[in-house]
Amino acid sequence: MGKQKTVSSQESVNPSILAHLGNGASLAAIAGGKSIDTSMGFTPAAGLPMSIRSGDLDPGLAPYLWRTEQMTFKQFNKMGGCLCRSTGWTGYAGFLSRYW
C-alpha cells in the first residue's frame, strides 16, 4: 500500500475508508475530502460491534424469537437494554477488557 497523496489538507486524491476501532467503533468512506457514508445508524447500538454493544442485528431476530421462544414484545424490549450493555466484544469474549 502506497502513501496517500493529498492535493491539500481538505481534498484527498484517493478515496479512503477510515476506521475508528476501540470501545466505540465506526467506519467512514471518504471521497474528495468529505465523508460520503458511515457505518453509524439511528441508535448507538447500530453499526459495528463495540465493546459492550452488539452492532446491527438481523431484522428477522424479533419474529424468530416470537415464533420459537414465544417472546413477547415486552420481553424483547427488555432484552434491548441488555444489547447495549453486555454484548459486542464483551459478549464474544465473556469478559470486559480495557483493550477493546
CYANA upper distance limits for C-alpha pairs under 8 A (distance plus 0.5 A):
  4 GLN  CA     12 SER  CA      8.46
  4 GLN  CA     13 VAL  CA      8.20
  4 GLN  CA     14 ASN  CA      7.25
  5 LYS  CA     12 SER  CA      7.50
  5 LYS  CA     13 VAL  CA      6.70
  5 LYS  CA     14 ASN  CA      7.74
  6 THR  CA     11 GLU  CA      7.00
  6 THR  CA     12 SER  CA      5.42
  6 THR  CA     13 VAL  CA      6.21
  7 VAL  CA     11 GLU  CA      6.34
  7 VAL  CA     12 SER  CA      6.66
  7 VAL  CA     13 VAL  CA      6.95
  8 SER  CA     12 SER  CA      7.74
 10 GLN  CA     32 GLY  CA      8.45
 10 GLN  CA     33 GLY  CA      5.96
 11 GLU  CA     32 GLY  CA      5.49
 11 GLU  CA     33 GLY  CA      4.66
 11 GLU  CA     34 LYS  CA      8.21
 12 SER  CA     31 ALA  CA      7.24
 12 SER  CA     32 GLY  CA      5.63
 12 SER  CA     33 GLY  CA      5.48
 13 VAL  CA     31 ALA  CA      8.41
 13 VAL  CA     32 GLY  CA      7.11
 14 ASN  CA     31 ALA  CA      7.56
 14 ASN  CA     32 GLY  CA      8.22
 15 PRO  CA     29 ALA  CA      7.88
 15 PRO  CA     30 ILE  CA      6.07
 15 PRO  CA     31 ALA  CA      5.04
 15 PRO  CA     32 GLY  CA      7.50
 16 SER  CA     29 ALA  CA      6.42
 16 SER  CA     30 ILE  CA      5.57
 16 SER  CA     31 ALA  CA      7.11
 17 ILE  CA     27 LEU  CA      7.23
 17 ILE  CA     28 ALA  CA      6.10
 17 ILE  CA     29 ALA  CA      5.09
 17 ILE  CA     30 ILE  CA      6.54
 18 LEU  CA     27 LEU  CA      6.12
 18 LEU  CA     28 ALA  CA      5.68
 18 LEU  CA     29 ALA  CA      7.00
 18 LEU  CA     30 ILE  CA      7.91
 19 ALA  CA     25 ALA  CA      7.91
 19 ALA  CA     26 SER  CA      6.44
 19 ALA  CA     27 LEU  CA      5.08
 19 ALA  CA     28 ALA  CA      7.12
 20 HIS  CA     24 GLY  CA      7.89
 20 HIS  CA     25 ALA  CA      5.66
 20 HIS  CA     26 SER  CA      5.73
 20 HIS  CA     27 LEU  CA      6.82
 21 LEU  CA     25 ALA  CA      5.02
 21 LEU  CA     26 SER  CA      7.20
 21 LEU  CA     50 MET  CA      8.49
 21 LEU  CA    100 TRP  CA      8.39
 22 GLY  CA     50 MET  CA      7.58
 22 GLY  CA     51 SER  CA      7.71
 22 GLY  CA     99 TYR  CA      8.07
 22 GLY  CA    100 TRP  CA      5.44
 23 ASN  CA     50 MET  CA      6.11
 23 ASN  CA     51 SER  CA      5.23
 23 ASN  CA     52 ILE  CA      8.11
 23 ASN  CA    100 TRP  CA      5.66
 24 GLY  CA     50 MET  CA      5.69
 24 GLY  CA     51 SER  CA      7.18
 25 ALA  CA     47 GLY  CA      8.45
 25 ALA  CA     48 LEU  CA      6.52
 25 ALA  CA     49 PRO  CA      7.48
 25 ALA  CA     50 MET  CA      6.13
 26 SER  CA     38 THR  CA      7.61
 26 SER  CA     39 SER  CA      6.13
 26 SER  CA     40 MET  CA      6.81
 26 SER  CA     47 GLY  CA      7.35
 26 SER  CA     48 LEU  CA      6.67
 27 LEU  CA     38 THR  CA      6.01
 27 LEU  CA     39 SER  CA      5.73
 27 LEU  CA     40 MET  CA      8.14
 28 ALA  CA     35 SER  CA      6.85
 28 ALA  CA     36 ILE  CA      7.99
 28 ALA  CA     37 ASP  CA      6.24
 28 ALA  CA     38 THR  CA      4.78
 28 ALA  CA     39 SER  CA      7.05
 29 ALA  CA     35 SER  CA      6.20
 29 ALA  CA     36 ILE  CA      6.13
 29 ALA  CA     37 ASP  CA      5.68
 29 ALA  CA     38 THR  CA      6.73
 30 ILE  CA     34 LYS  CA      5.83
 30 ILE  CA     35 SER  CA      4.99
 30 ILE  CA     36 ILE  CA      6.26
 30 ILE  CA     37 ASP  CA      7.96
 31 ALA  CA     35 SER  CA      7.02
 31 ALA  CA     36 ILE  CA      7.07
 39 SER  CA     46 ALA  CA      8.48
 39 SER  CA     47 GLY  CA      5.52
 39 SER  CA     48 LEU  CA      7.35
 40 MET  CA     44 PRO  CA      8.08
 40 MET  CA     46 ALA  CA      6.66
 40 MET  CA     47 GLY  CA      5.45
 40 MET  CA     48 LEU  CA      8.30
 41 GLY  CA     45 ALA  CA      8.39
 41 GLY  CA     46 ALA  CA      5.48
 41 GLY  CA     47 GLY  CA      6.42
 42 PHE  CA     46 ALA  CA      7.19
 45 ALA  CA     53 ARG  CA      6.14
 45 ALA  CA     54 SER  CA      6.83
 45 ALA  CA     55 GLY  CA      5.70
 45 ALA  CA     56 ASP  CA      7.39
 45 ALA  CA     83 LEU  CA      8.00
 45 ALA  CA     84 CYS  CA      6.62
 46 ALA  CA     54 SER  CA      8.26
 46 ALA  CA     55 GLY  CA      5.24
 46 ALA  CA     56 ASP  CA      5.27
 46 ALA  CA     57 LEU  CA      8.36
 47 GLY  CA     55 GLY  CA      5.33
 47 GLY  CA     56 ASP  CA      5.75
 48 LEU  CA     54 SER  CA      8.10
 48 LEU  CA     55 GLY  CA      5.17
 48 LEU  CA     56 ASP  CA      7.17
 49 PRO  CA     53 ARG  CA      6.43
 49 PRO  CA     54 SER  CA      5.44
 49 PRO  CA     55 GLY  CA      4.65
 49 PRO  CA     56 ASP  CA      7.96
 49 PRO  CA     88 GLY  CA      5.50
 49 PRO  CA     89 TRP  CA      7.34
 50 MET  CA     54 SER  CA      7.08
 50 MET  CA     55 GLY  CA      7.26
 50 MET  CA     88 GLY  CA      5.68
 50 MET  CA     89 TRP  CA      6.59
 50 MET  CA    100 TRP  CA      8.21
 51 SER  CA     87 THR  CA      8.03
 51 SER  CA     88 GLY  CA      5.84
 51 SER  CA     89 TRP  CA      5.31
 51 SER  CA     90 THR  CA      6.21
 51 SER  CA     96 LEU  CA      7.89
 51 SER  CA    100 TRP  CA      6.16
 52 ILE  CA     83 LEU  CA      8.28
 52 ILE  CA     84 CYS  CA      6.70
 52 ILE  CA     85 ARG  CA      5.59
 52 ILE  CA     86 SER  CA      5.53
 52 ILE  CA     87 THR  CA      5.48
 52 ILE  CA     88 GLY  CA      5.35
 52 ILE  CA     89 TRP  CA      6.84
 52 ILE  CA     90 THR  CA      6.12
 52 ILE  CA     91 GLY  CA      7.84
 52 ILE  CA     96 LEU  CA      8.32
 53 ARG  CA     83 LEU  CA      6.34
 53 ARG  CA     84 CYS  CA      5.06
 53 ARG  CA     85 ARG  CA      6.55
 53 ARG  CA     86 SER  CA      7.21
 53 ARG  CA     87 THR  CA      5.68
 53 ARG  CA     88 GLY  CA      5.13
 53 ARG  CA     89 TRP  CA      8.29
 54 SER  CA     83 LEU  CA      6.32
 54 SER  CA     84 CYS  CA      7.29
 54 SER  CA     87 THR  CA      5.59
 54 SER  CA     88 GLY  CA      4.72
 54 SER  CA     89 TRP  CA      8.45
 55 GLY  CA     88 GLY  CA      7.44
 57 LEU  CA     61 LEU  CA      7.69
 60 GLY  CA     64 TYR  CA      6.59
 61 LEU  CA     65 LEU  CA      6.64
 62 ALA  CA     66 TRP  CA      6.63
 62 ALA  CA     76 PHE  CA      7.75
 63 PRO  CA     67 ARG  CA      6.51
 64 TYR  CA     68 THR  CA      6.44
 64 TYR  CA     69 GLU  CA      8.37
 65 LEU  CA     69 GLU  CA      5.61
 65 LEU  CA     70 GLN  CA      7.00
 65 LEU  CA     71 MET  CA      6.21
 66 TRP  CA     70 GLN  CA      5.05
 66 TRP  CA     71 MET  CA      5.05
 66 TRP  CA     72 THR  CA      6.90
 67 ARG  CA     71 MET  CA      8.08
 71 MET  CA     75 GLN  CA      6.52
 71 MET  CA     76 PHE  CA      6.98
 72 THR  CA     76 PHE  CA      6.71
 73 PHE  CA     77 ASN  CA      6.44
 74 LYS  CA     78 LYS  CA      6.69
 75 GLN  CA     79 MET  CA      6.73
 76 PHE  CA     80 GLY  CA      6.94
 77 ASN  CA     81 GLY  CA      7.85
 78 LYS  CA     82 CYS  CA      7.79
 79 MET  CA     83 LEU  CA      6.96
 80 GLY  CA     84 CYS  CA      7.31
 81 GLY  CA     85 ARG  CA      7.15
 82 CYS  CA     86 SER  CA      6.22
 82 CYS  CA     87 THR  CA      7.75
 83 LEU  CA     87 THR  CA      6.09
 86 SER  CA     90 THR  CA      6.78
 86 SER  CA     91 GLY  CA      6.50
 87 THR  CA     91 GLY  CA      4.66
 87 THR  CA     92 TYR  CA      7.68
 88 GLY  CA     92 TYR  CA      6.83
 89 TRP  CA     93 ALA  CA      6.52
 89 TRP  CA     96 LEU  CA      8.22
 89 TRP  CA    100 TRP  CA      7.79
 90 THR  CA     94 GLY  CA      6.03
 90 THR  CA     95 PHE  CA      5.58
 90 THR  CA     96 LEU  CA      5.38
 90 THR  CA     97 SER  CA      7.83
 91 GLY  CA     95 PHE  CA      7.47
